[in-house]
Amino acid sequence: MKRNILLYELPEGMQSIFINGKSYTREAFLKAQERLRNKGEKQKINAS
């Protein structure tokens, strides 16, 4: 089951998080969340 990363928040002390089989650093996680907010939930994201 895919999890929507918009539903998660990274607590202050954590530097990384593992969601949907992928490990995100704080910067990558915030960037991916921002891309999802801008594109909408129904469109796929290219992780480039």
C-alpha positions as CSV (number, residue, x, y, z in Angstrom):
1,M,0.0,0.0,0.0
2,K,1.5,3.4,-1.0
3,R,1.6,6.0,1.6
4,N,1.1,9.7,0.8
5,I,4.2,11.6,2.1
6,L,2.0,14.7,2.5
7,L,0.4,13.0,5.6
8,Y,3.8,12.8,7.4
9,E,5.8,15.4,9.2
10,L,9.5,14.9,10.0
11,P,10.0,15.7,13.7
12,E,12.8,18.2,14.6
13,G,15.3,15.6,15.9
14,M,15.0,13.2,13.0
15,Q,17.4,13.5,10.0
16,S,15.9,10.8,7.8
17,I,12.6,8.9,7.3
18,F,11.8,5.6,5.4
19,I,8.4,5.7,3.5
20,N,7.3,3.6,0.5
21,G,10.5,1.7,0.4
22,K,12.6,4.8,0.0
23,S,14.8,6.6,2.6
24,Y,14.5,10.4,2.6
25,T,16.9,12.9,4.2
26,R,15.3,15.9,5.7
27,E,16.1,18.1,2.7
28,A,14.9,15.5,0.2
29,F,11.7,14.8,2.2
30,L,10.7,18.5,2.3
31,K,11.5,18.9,-1.4
32,A,9.4,15.9,-2.3
33,Q,6.5,17.2,-0.2
34,E,6.7,20.6,-1.9
35,R,6.7,19.0,-5.3
36,L,3.6,16.9,-4.4
37,R,1.8,20.0,-3.1
38,N,2.6,21.9,-6.3
39,K,1.7,19.1,-8.8
40,G,-1.4,17.7,-7.0
41,E,-1.9,14.2,-5.6
42,K,-3.0,12.4,-8.7
43,Q,0.1,13.1,-10.8
44,K,3.3,11.1,-10.5
45,I,6.7,12.6,-9.5
46,N,9.9,12.0,-11.3
47,A,12.6,11.6,-8.7
48,S,15.4,13.5,-10.5
